[in-house]
Amino acid sequence: MGCGCIVALLAMASPRLALFVVWLFTDRLSIALDSFWVGLLGFLFLPWTLLAWAVVYAPVKGVTGFGWFLVIFAFIVDLSAYGASARARRSQPAA
């Protein structure tokens, strides 16, 4: 339980940092992902989604029930981060 709290606090600062800590100290990412490339692409482009997937994935059943809600919510958070950064770039005056 203590490790989960640390990962949650790290995720608030940076989901990529939390993913790195999860990868370094647990085997959740290797259990939840079939391929290194899926993990790398998730780390680069959809870090919140990858973190949510790793947390809610069950080895036998996969992602079920409320876990899908968390994964979809994380995906929306990732997309909104891209949208917010694009909006911020458009609002800056040209140099």
C-alpha positions as MATLAB code, in Angstrom:
seq = 'MGCGCIVALLAMASPRLALFVVWLFTDRLSIALDSFWVGLLGFLFLPWTLLAWAVVYAPVKGVTGFGWFLVIFAFIVDLSAYGASARARRSQPAA';
ca = [
       0.000    0.000    0.000;
       2.852    2.384    0.741;
       4.313    1.870   -2.721;
       0.972    2.742   -4.307;
       0.897    6.047   -2.468;
       4.389    6.915   -3.651;
       3.482    6.104   -7.251;
       0.310    8.202   -6.971;
       2.291   11.175   -5.686;
       4.845   10.762   -8.467;
       2.045   10.543  -11.033;
       0.736   13.910   -9.876;
       4.150   15.407  -10.666;
       4.810   13.445  -13.844;
       3.182   10.305  -15.220;
       6.408    9.398  -17.013;
       8.339    9.529  -13.742;
       5.709    7.301  -12.129;
       5.961    4.862  -15.051;
       9.731    4.781  -14.675;
       9.437    3.982  -10.959;
       6.824    1.290  -11.629;
       9.069   -0.237  -14.300;
      12.133   -0.048  -12.058;
      10.664   -1.530   -8.862;
       7.762   -3.760   -9.968;
       6.843   -6.142  -12.762;
       3.437   -4.531  -13.501;
       4.459   -3.228  -16.925;
       5.833   -6.574  -18.088;
       2.625   -8.264  -16.889;
       0.307   -5.714  -18.515;
       2.092   -5.276  -21.857;
       2.789   -7.782  -24.608;
       5.584   -5.875  -26.277;
       8.399   -3.476  -25.448;
       7.299   -1.290  -28.355;
       3.791   -0.850  -26.989;
       5.299    0.270  -23.691;
       7.717    2.652  -25.388;
       4.999    4.234  -27.535;
       2.731    4.525  -24.513;
       5.543    6.107  -22.505;
       6.186    8.664  -25.244;
       2.663    9.521  -26.399;
       0.076    8.325  -23.850;
       1.691    8.173  -20.406;
      -1.503    8.522  -18.349;
      -3.207    5.805  -20.373;
      -0.254    3.444  -20.011;
      -0.070    4.067  -16.271;
      -3.799    3.438  -15.842;
      -3.570    0.272  -17.969;
      -0.681   -1.059  -15.878;
      -2.508   -0.348  -12.629;
      -5.877   -1.927  -13.537;
      -4.639   -4.867  -15.631;
      -5.324   -8.303  -14.108;
      -3.151  -11.152  -15.479;
      -5.983  -13.610  -16.192;
      -8.947  -11.333  -16.935;
      -7.247   -8.294  -18.466;
      -8.997   -4.966  -17.959;
     -12.617   -5.295  -16.881;
     -15.430   -3.243  -15.396;
     -14.417   -0.038  -13.660;
     -10.876   -0.484  -14.986;
     -12.097    0.427  -18.466;
     -13.530    3.654  -17.090;
     -10.130    4.542  -15.599;
      -8.280    3.718  -18.830;
     -10.712    5.762  -20.944;
     -10.513    8.657  -18.479;
      -6.698    8.543  -18.643;
      -6.883    8.541  -22.443;
      -9.068   11.657  -22.336;
      -6.564   13.300  -19.976;
      -3.741   12.519  -22.437;
      -5.710   13.969  -25.351;
      -6.644   17.080  -23.370;
      -2.973   17.654  -22.540;
      -2.157   17.640  -26.255;
      -5.076   19.981  -26.966;
      -4.064   22.389  -24.208;
      -0.477   22.550  -25.439;
      -1.637   23.225  -29.005;
      -3.947   25.995  -27.780;
      -1.120   27.541  -25.749;
       1.171   27.546  -28.785;
      -1.486   29.261  -30.912;
      -2.118   31.942  -28.313;
       1.551   32.990  -28.100;
       2.460   35.956  -30.302;
       4.732   35.224  -33.250;
       8.330   36.288  -32.772;
];
